[in-house]
Amino acid sequence: MTRFLKSGPSFAEARWVLFGAPCDTTVSRKGGTRYAPDAVRSESHHIESYSPYLSEDLEKVSFFDMGDLFFAPGDVQGSLLKIEKMSSSLANKGKRILMLGGEHLVSLGTIRGLLSRFPDLHVLHFDAHADLRDYYQGSKYSHATVMRRVAETLASSKQLHQFAIRSGSREEIEWGWKNTDFHLIELFEPLRRLLNEIGGCSLYVSLDIDVVDPSFAPGTGTPEPGGISVSDLFRALSLLRGFNIVGFDLVEISPPNDVNAITSLLGAKIIREVLIMLGGDSVDQ
């Protein structure tokens, strides 16, 4: 298996642990997200380890790529449980988690696992879609219902903070306004305000690649025109530096639907930036 660029040799010494969750069981339009972890790793070897944005190098970051989890095809609950157990185990060893999806439902497993150590966890959700349906295509567990399930899992549904949302049913959006910290279209102003308010709280970041306009990131199964630019995404991520980020996921990249692998390449660059920005932070023991 190809590991992510500059992955360290030692799990024991790593502050951050990266793993893949190659699952796309509930994808509703076009599949292929199960191929994303390998594609993103492969493309990471076509970028520099040095970040001109941050004037720092990935080789100085303490992280370990442990590879992918294995999922039995079609076993949604078994897959979520495996992710939850892995995330809980890593968190209780003092590791911070970076997960490569896979469809967005995999985020639910990681968040459940982290709650065993961080019961007052806040989730920052960047996405084109609200993902707040109660059921989708007859199921409560789908990439279209994942944030509804997350909201039910957190200590308070208001600890789910949703940014740059630009798609959802009327019912979803109304439910979001009532029950979560929900921001339709908006990104920077509410994000800055939130970060000023929550201080040292433990934070988990869930980034669906389709928050980016598909002209920049066509390799996703549910493209939604009108998204943010890549530059805006990196500006938003830079605001997280110095905060207590205990986990991060990147989901919904679909290599079979990509053009010249540019979305997988963007994914690799996002992971590089996140690891450099946050990789020097330590977990409170």
C-alpha positions as CSV (number, residue, x, y, z in Angstrom):
1,M,0.0,0.0,0.0
2,T,1.2,3.5,-0.8
3,R,1.2,5.6,2.3
4,F,0.6,9.3,2.5
5,L,3.5,11.6,1.6
6,K,6.0,11.8,4.5
7,S,4.1,9.4,6.8
8,G,6.4,8.6,9.7
9,P,7.6,5.1,10.5
10,S,6.3,4.9,14.1
11,F,2.7,4.7,15.3
12,A,3.8,5.0,18.9
13,E,5.5,8.4,18.4
14,A,2.9,9.9,16.1
15,R,0.6,12.7,17.3
16,W,-1.7,12.3,14.4
17,V,-2.9,8.9,12.9
18,L,-4.4,8.8,9.4
19,F,-6.6,5.9,8.3
20,G,-8.8,5.3,5.3
21,A,-12.5,4.4,5.5
22,P,-13.2,3.2,1.9
23,C,-16.9,2.8,2.1
24,D,-19.7,4.0,-0.3
25,T,-22.6,1.7,0.6
26,T,-25.3,4.4,0.8
27,V,-24.1,6.8,-2.0
28,S,-27.3,8.0,-3.7
29,R,-26.1,9.3,-7.1
30,K,-22.7,8.1,-8.4
31,G,-20.5,5.9,-6.4
32,G,-16.7,5.5,-6.3
33,T,-15.8,7.1,-3.0
34,R,-14.4,3.8,-1.7
35,Y,-11.4,4.5,-4.1
36,A,-10.6,7.9,-2.6
37,P,-8.2,6.9,0.2
38,D,-5.8,5.2,-2.2
39,A,-6.2,7.9,-4.9
40,V,-5.5,10.7,-2.4
41,R,-2.4,8.9,-1.1
42,S,-1.2,8.3,-4.6
43,E,-1.6,12.0,-5.6
44,S,0.1,13.1,-2.4
45,H,3.4,12.0,-4.1
46,H,2.8,14.5,-6.9
47,I,2.9,17.5,-4.6
48,E,5.7,19.1,-2.6
49,S,5.9,18.4,1.1
50,Y,6.6,22.1,1.6
51,S,3.6,24.4,2.0
52,P,4.2,27.9,0.5
53,Y,1.0,29.0,2.3
54,L,2.4,28.1,5.7
55,S,6.2,28.3,5.1
56,E,6.5,24.9,6.8
57,D,7.2,21.3,5.7
58,L,5.2,18.1,6.2
59,E,8.3,16.2,7.0
60,K,8.4,18.0,10.4
61,V,4.9,16.8,11.3
62,S,4.5,13.7,13.6
63,F,1.9,11.6,11.8
64,F,1.5,7.9,10.9
65,D,-0.6,6.5,8.0
66,M,-1.9,3.2,9.3
67,G,-3.7,2.2,6.0
68,D,-7.4,1.4,5.5
69,L,-10.0,-0.3,7.5
70,F,-11.7,-3.3,5.8
71,F,-15.5,-3.3,5.5
72,A,-17.8,-6.1,4.5
73,P,-19.7,-4.9,1.4
74,G,-23.2,-3.6,2.3
75,D,-22.7,-3.9,6.1
76,V,-23.5,-0.3,7.1
77,Q,-23.8,-0.9,10.9
78,G,-20.8,-3.2,11.0
79,S,-18.7,-0.5,9.1
80,L,-19.8,2.2,11.5
81,L,-19.0,0.1,14.5
82,K,-15.5,-0.7,13.2
83,I,-14.8,3.0,12.6
84,E,-16.1,3.8,16.1
85,K,-14.0,1.2,17.8
86,M,-10.9,2.3,15.9
87,S,-11.5,6.0,16.7
88,S,-12.2,5.4,20.3
89,S,-9.0,3.3,20.6
90,L,-6.9,5.9,19.0
91,A,-8.3,8.8,21.0
92,N,-7.8,6.9,24.3
93,K,-4.1,6.4,23.2
94,G,-3.8,10.1,23.0
95,K,-3.8,10.3,19.2
96,R,-5.5,12.8,17.0
97,I,-7.4,11.3,14.1
98,L,-7.4,12.1,10.4
99,M,-9.8,10.0,8.4
100,L,-10.0,9.7,4.6
101,G,-13.4,8.6,3.4
102,G,-15.4,7.2,1.8
103,E,-18.9,8.5,1.8
104,H,-20.0,11.0,4.4
105,L,-21.7,8.5,6.6
106,V,-18.3,7.3,7.8
107,S,-18.0,10.5,9.8
108,L,-20.7,9.2,12.2
109,G,-18.5,6.4,13.3
110,T,-15.5,8.6,14.0
111,I,-17.5,11.1,16.0
112,R,-19.1,8.4,18.1
113,G,-15.7,7.0,18.8
114,L,-14.3,10.4,19.9
115,L,-17.2,11.0,22.2
116,S,-15.9,8.3,24.5
117,R,-13.0,10.6,25.4
118,F,-14.4,14.0,24.5
119,P,-18.1,13.9,25.6
120,D,-18.6,17.7,25.0
121,L,-17.2,17.5,21.5
122,H,-18.2,20.2,18.9
123,V,-18.5,19.3,15.2
124,L,-17.6,21.8,12.5
125,H,-19.3,20.6,9.2
126,F,-18.4,22.1,5.8
127,D,-20.6,20.9,3.0
128,A,-22.8,21.7,0.1
129,H,-25.6,19.6,1.5
130,A,-27.3,19.9,4.9
131,D,-27.4,16.1,5.3
132,L,-30.1,16.6,7.9
133,R,-32.8,14.2,6.5
134,D,-34.3,11.9,9.1
135,Y,-34.7,9.2,6.4
136,Y,-33.4,8.9,2.9
137,Q,-34.5,6.2,0.5
138,G,-36.0,4.4,3.4
139,S,-32.9,4.4,5.6
140,K,-32.0,6.4,8.7
141,Y,-28.3,5.7,7.9
142,S,-27.2,7.4,4.7
143,H,-24.8,10.0,3.5
144,A,-27.9,12.2,3.3
145,T,-28.9,11.7,6.9
146,V,-25.4,11.7,8.6
147,M,-25.6,15.1,10.2
148,R,-29.0,14.4,11.6
149,R,-27.6,11.3,13.3
150,V,-24.5,13.4,14.5
151,A,-26.8,16.0,15.9
152,E,-28.7,13.3,17.9
153,T,-25.3,11.9,19.1
154,L,-23.7,15.1,20.5
155,A,-24.4,16.4,24.0
156,S,-26.4,19.1,22.3
157,S,-27.5,19.4,18.7
158,K,-26.4,23.0,18.9
159,Q,-22.8,21.7,19.1
160,L,-23.1,20.8,15.4
161,H,-22.0,23.9,13.4
162,Q,-22.8,23.8,9.7
163,F,-21.1,26.2,7.2
164,A,-21.6,27.1,3.5
165,I,-24.6,24.8,3.1
166,R,-26.3,25.5,-0.2
167,S,-28.6,22.5,-0.8
168,G,-31.3,20.8,1.2
169,S,-35.0,20.2,1.4
170,R,-37.2,22.9,3.0
171,E,-37.7,20.5,6.0
172,E,-33.9,19.9,6.4
173,I,-33.1,23.6,6.3
174,E,-35.9,24.5,8.8
175,W,-34.8,21.7,11.1
176,G,-31.2,23.0,10.9
177,W,-32.2,26.5,11.8
178,K,-34.1,25.2,14.8
179,N,-31.8,22.5,16.0
180,T,-28.2,23.1,14.9
181,D,-25.9,26.1,14.5
182,F,-26.8,26.3,10.8
183,H,-25.4,28.7,8.3
184,L,-26.9,28.8,4.8
185,I,-24.3,30.0,2.2
186,E,-22.3,31.9,4.8
187,L,-18.7,30.8,5.8
188,F,-16.2,33.3,7.2
189,E,-18.3,35.5,9.5
190,P,-20.1,32.7,11.4
191,L,-16.9,30.6,11.5
192,R,-14.9,33.5,13.0
193,R,-17.7,34.2,15.5
194,L,-17.9,30.6,16.6
195,L,-14.1,30.2,17.1
196,N,-14.1,33.3,19.3
197,E,-16.9,31.8,21.4
198,I,-15.8,28.2,21.9
199,G,-12.2,28.8,22.9
200,G,-10.5,25.6,24.1
201,C,-13.4,23.2,23.4
202,S,-12.5,19.9,21.7
203,L,-13.4,20.2,18.0
204,Y,-14.0,17.7,15.2
205,V,-13.9,18.9,11.5
206,S,-15.9,17.1,8.8
207,L,-15.1,18.4,5.3
208,D,-17.2,17.2,2.4
209,I,-15.3,18.0,-0.8
210,D,-18.5,19.1,-2.5
211,V,-18.5,22.3,-0.4
212,V,-16.0,23.4,-3.1
213,D,-17.6,24.5,-6.4
214,P,-17.5,21.5,-8.8
215,S,-15.5,23.6,-11.3
216,F,-12.6,23.2,-8.9
217,A,-13.5,19.7,-7.6
218,P,-15.5,17.7,-10.2
219,G,-14.6,14.3,-8.7
220,T,-17.6,13.8,-6.4
221,G,-20.8,11.8,-6.8
222,T,-23.1,14.7,-5.8
223,P,-21.8,17.9,-7.4
224,E,-23.6,21.1,-6.4
225,P,-22.9,24.2,-8.5
226,G,-22.3,27.5,-6.6
227,G,-19.8,26.5,-4.0
228,I,-16.8,28.1,-2.4
229,S,-13.4,28.4,-4.1
230,V,-10.3,26.5,-3.2
231,S,-8.7,29.7,-2.0
232,D,-11.7,30.3,0.3
233,L,-11.4,26.8,1.6
234,F,-7.8,27.2,2.6
235,R,-8.5,30.6,4.2
236,A,-11.3,29.0,6.3
237,L,-9.1,26.1,7.3
238,S,-6.3,28.5,8.3
239,L,-8.7,30.0,10.9
240,L,-8.6,26.7,12.8
241,R,-4.9,26.9,13.6
242,G,-4.3,27.0,17.4
243,F,-7.6,25.5,18.3
244,N,-8.1,22.1,19.9
245,I,-8.8,20.0,16.8
246,V,-9.0,16.3,17.9
247,G,-10.2,14.9,14.6
248,F,-10.6,15.7,11.0
249,D,-12.2,13.9,8.0
250,L,-12.2,14.5,4.3
251,V,-15.1,12.7,2.5
252,E,-17.0,12.3,-0.8
253,I,-14.1,12.4,-3.2
254,S,-15.0,10.0,-6.1
255,P,-12.0,9.2,-8.3
256,P,-14.1,7.5,-11.1
257,N,-15.9,10.8,-11.5
258,D,-12.8,13.0,-11.5
259,V,-11.0,14.8,-14.3
260,N,-7.3,14.3,-14.5
261,A,-7.3,13.4,-10.8
262,I,-7.6,17.0,-9.8
263,T,-10.0,16.4,-7.0
264,S,-7.9,13.7,-5.5
265,L,-4.9,16.0,-5.9
266,L,-6.8,18.7,-4.1
267,G,-7.6,16.2,-1.4
268,A,-3.9,15.5,-0.9
269,K,-3.2,19.2,-0.7
270,I,-5.9,19.7,1.9
271,I,-4.5,16.9,4.0
272,R,-1.0,18.3,3.7
273,E,-2.2,21.8,4.9
274,V,-4.2,20.4,7.7
275,L,-1.4,18.2,9.0
276,I,1.1,21.1,8.9
277,M,-1.4,23.5,10.5
278,L,-2.4,21.2,13.3
279,G,0.3,18.6,13.5
280,G,2.4,20.5,16.0
281,D,-0.5,20.5,18.5
282,S,-0.5,18.0,21.3
283,V,-3.4,16.2,22.9
284,D,-4.1,16.9,26.5
285,Q,-3.4,13.7,28.4
